[in-house]
Amino acid sequence: MWYFRSPEIYFGEDALLSLEELRGERAFIVTDPVIESLGHVGRVRDHLARAGIESQVYPHVKPEPSLEDVRAGARAMLDAGPDWIVGLGGGSCLDAARAMWILYERPDLDPEAINPFDALGLRAKARLLCIPTTAGTGSEAGYAVILTKTQSQQKLTLGAPEARADVTIVDPLLTANLPRQLTADTGIDVLTHAVEGYTSTWANDFTDGPCLKAISLVFDYLPRAVEQGAADPEAREKMANAATLAGLALGNSTVALAHGLGHSAGALFPTIPHGRITAIFLPLAVEFQANGGYERYREIAASLALPAADGAEGARSLVGAIRGLMRQIEQPLSLRAAGVSEAAFAASLPGLIARAEQDHNLLLGQRFPDADEIERLFRHAYDGRPVDF
């Protein structure tokens, strides 16, 4: 027996109007200073006011939120006593809102103890609404919470299925004016989510469709969104939908090797955005899995009308297409090209390996690397070399 869970999703032009259908008394909006400065918070508050809902803004989310950050937000939430938690922003804001909500409902809980197996008893106080302002993480549709453990420079992948949003609003208006680089960094993250969601050990018939559709949308529309920006509203809308589709799929399947390696590298090289650094590992992860005899990449390649007579050809075609897309949107293909110096890489390598070994996403791929293979994968990622083992 398996399951497929989803928020109630409003999407497309004017999706924000659905806020006026909410029923409640007080909302607590979790966001960051940039989102507030762009006017998105004001738009949300106006719609909530028309629904008769008072709102309080917590604009203090930092990039890569830490355990300490979410504890502070949960304390503010406890003081406010809302019945709606609204996560507004990119993945950091949505993850922080989810974690703060969990601690608001369960102030007795250590956030590191959040896991998919123990019941949390959420919704006794409030429900969760997520509004993404980037087209990338898919956090609006999933239940994962990525937090940083500051002291050990470790990224924690936490989450529980009942912590999925009750309502998600995907309005392309909020992503229309994303800068070119942010569009590329978040958009390539969608591809990584969808490819890994389709090929993880938890993939199933219900997640396959959203993954394949998201992959197709990324190849068709991401270059246009990067190049044209707000001048191409169709590309913006399709990428926003692709991000949520991929998030919906991975929230019921999961990610795997590329994310396990990317989380480790992202913790030690935090100036490189998550989507950018994780995508560096995606073609390497495909090659590593395919070299172990895994053939499902052929199905992805065939869906994109790429050469795919057998598993090996399909994997080669897919890797070539991924690298071609990354070049087209000017994404680095190696850690070196992403700005990591040789000295910094050498000094960080033991920590990279140790953190990757502790990341449970490695267990969810079709081929599990040992410590020696993890080191080799990192070395290939640094130089941008194809994986031949």
Rosetta blueprint (number, residue, H / E / L):
1 M L
2 W L
3 Y L
4 F L
5 R L
6 S L
7 P L
8 E E
9 I E
10 Y E
11 F E
12 G L
13 E L
14 D L
15 A H
16 L H
17 L H
18 S H
19 L H
20 E H
21 E H
22 L L
23 R L
24 G L
25 E L
26 R E
27 A E
28 F E
29 I E
30 V E
31 T L
32 D L
33 P H
34 V H
35 I H
36 E H
37 S H
38 L L
39 G L
40 H H
41 V H
42 G H
43 R H
44 V H
45 R H
46 D H
47 H H
48 L H
49 A H
50 R H
51 A L
52 G L
53 I L
54 E E
55 S E
56 Q E
57 V E
58 Y E
59 P L
60 H L
61 V L
62 K L
63 P L
64 E L
65 P L
66 S E
67 L H
68 E H
69 D H
70 V H
71 R H
72 A H
73 G H
74 A H
75 R H
76 A H
77 M H
78 L H
79 D H
80 A H
81 G L
82 P L
83 D L
84 W E
85 I E
86 V E
87 G E
88 L E
89 G E
90 G L
91 G H
92 S H
93 C H
94 L H
95 D H
96 A H
97 A H
98 R H
99 A H
100 M H
101 W H
102 I H
103 L H
104 Y H
105 E H
106 R L
107 P L
108 D L
109 L L
110 D L
111 P H
112 E H
113 A H
114 I L
115 N L
116 P L
117 F L
118 D L
119 A L
120 L L
121 G L
122 L L
123 R L
124 A L
125 K L
126 A L
127 R E
128 L E
129 L E
130 C E
131 I E
132 P E
133 T L
134 T L
135 A L
136 G L
137 T L
138 G L
139 S L
140 E L
141 A L
142 G L
143 Y L
144 A E
145 V E
146 I E
147 L E
148 T E
149 K E
150 T H
151 Q H
152 S H
153 Q L
154 Q E
155 K E
156 L E
157 T E
158 L E
159 G E
160 A L
161 P H
162 E H
163 A H
164 R L
165 A L
166 D L
167 V E
168 T E
169 I E
170 V E
171 D L
172 P H
173 L H
174 L H
175 T H
176 A L
177 N L
178 L L
179 P L
180 R H
181 Q H
182 L H
183 T H
184 A H
185 D H
186 T H
187 G H
188 I H
189 D H
190 V H
191 L H
192 T H
193 H H
194 A H
195 V H
196 E H
197 G H
198 Y H
199 T H
200 S L
201 T L
202 W L
203 A L
204 N L
205 D H
206 F H
207 T H
208 D H
209 G H
210 P H
211 C H
212 L H
213 K H
214 A H
215 I H
216 S H
217 L H
218 V H
219 F H
220 D H
221 Y H
222 L H
223 P H
224 R H
225 A H
226 V H
227 E H
228 Q H
229 G H
230 A H
231 A H
232 D L
233 P H
234 E H
235 A H
236 R H
237 E H
238 K H
239 M H
240 A H
241 N H
242 A H
243 A H
244 T H
245 L H
246 A H
247 G H
248 L H
249 A H
250 L H
251 G L
252 N L
253 S L
254 T L
255 V L
256 A L
257 L H
258 A H
259 H H
260 G H
261 L H
262 G H
263 H H
264 S H
265 A H
266 G H
267 A H
268 L H
269 F L
270 P L
271 T L
272 I L
273 P L
274 H H
275 G H
276 R H
277 I H
278 T H
279 A H
280 I H
281 F H
282 L H
283 P H
284 L H
285 A H
286 V H
287 E H
288 F H
289 Q H
290 A H
291 N H
292 G L
293 G L
294 Y L
295 E L
296 R L
297 Y H
298 R H
299 E H
300 I H
301 A H
302 A H
303 S H
304 L L
305 A L
306 L L
307 P L
308 A L
309 A L
310 D L
311 G H
312 A H
313 E H
314 G H
315 A H
316 R H
317 S H
318 L H
319 V H
320 G H
321 A H
322 I H
323 R H
324 G H
325 L H
326 M H
327 R H
328 Q H
329 I L
330 E L
331 Q L
332 P L
333 L L
334 S L
335 L L
336 R L
337 A L
338 A L
339 G L
340 V L
341 S L
342 E H
343 A H
344 A H
345 F H
346 A H
347 A H
348 S H
349 L H
350 P H
351 G H
352 L H
353 I H
354 A H
355 R H
356 A H
357 E H
358 Q H
359 D L
360 H H
361 N H
362 L H
363 L H
364 L H
365 G L
366 Q L
367 R L
368 F L
369 P L
370 D L
371 A H
372 D H
373 E H
374 I H
375 E H
376 R H
377 L H
378 F H
379 R H
380 H H
381 A H
382 Y H
383 D H
384 G L
385 R L
386 P L
387 V L
388 D L
389 F L
